[in-house]
Amino acid sequence: MAHHAQPKSTLGRIVNEIEETMIALLLAGMTIITFINVVLRYGYNTGLVWGLEAVTFLFAWLVLFGVSYAVKITAHLGVDAVINLFSPPVRKVLALIAATVCLAYAFLLLKGAWDYWANFANLPQTTGKWFPTGFEEMRRSSYRGWYETIDIPFPEWLRWIQPIMNEGEDYEKIPRFIPYSILPFGMALLLFRFAQATMRLIRGEATSLIVSHEAEDEVEAVKHMNEGA
């Protein structure tokens, strides 16, 4: 069954609070916006023009937060039928190999996410095909901070970013670098969670990286309930 590994470090506790708080807020935001849109549509024949796009972005944020959080609570599914045929020492070696692959994969995702987001945030992309070797030289023609979303209106309290990101020009819609910022942030969280899981393997606190046996555990629980009935 998926379980919570209690964070031991201050950083771990901070990341844990960020993930759990953001997941709750995102779910609440999606629910509220969708509910308001349903009421407006069927009750007043109108609706929030920006509602669908906002919910889409919120759902994307929820997914990317959920990916790293699922690593933390070992909720990702995996197939370990072959691995279980080996002795515990061999299984640990195979788990560490899998962890190394996951770390490399998460690092590549982080690089790609940064390079994609930087294009909209007036920041330099990284050099190097696979792993970053530095940062590209920025030119004025490379700035893309003026790209906006389709429907989500720009809030007045964010006008202070216009001189920084859009050369003082007014935004009509939210610039894309704001909702897209979850890409590098989410991938950084994923890399952090894989690093934590790897350390648990090294210290012997876990025998598998992220494999969950939730379905088997639920079946076993139902079996015991039926036997006790």
PyMOL commands that set and color helices and strands:
alter all, ss='L'
color gray80, all
select helices_A, chain A and resi 10-44+51-72+83-85+88-118+140-142+156-165+177-180+182-202+214-228
alter helices_A, ss='H'
color red, helices_A
select strands_A, chain A and resi 126-127+134-135+148-153+173-175
alter strands_A, ss='S'
color yellow, strands_A
deselect
rebuild
show_as cartoon
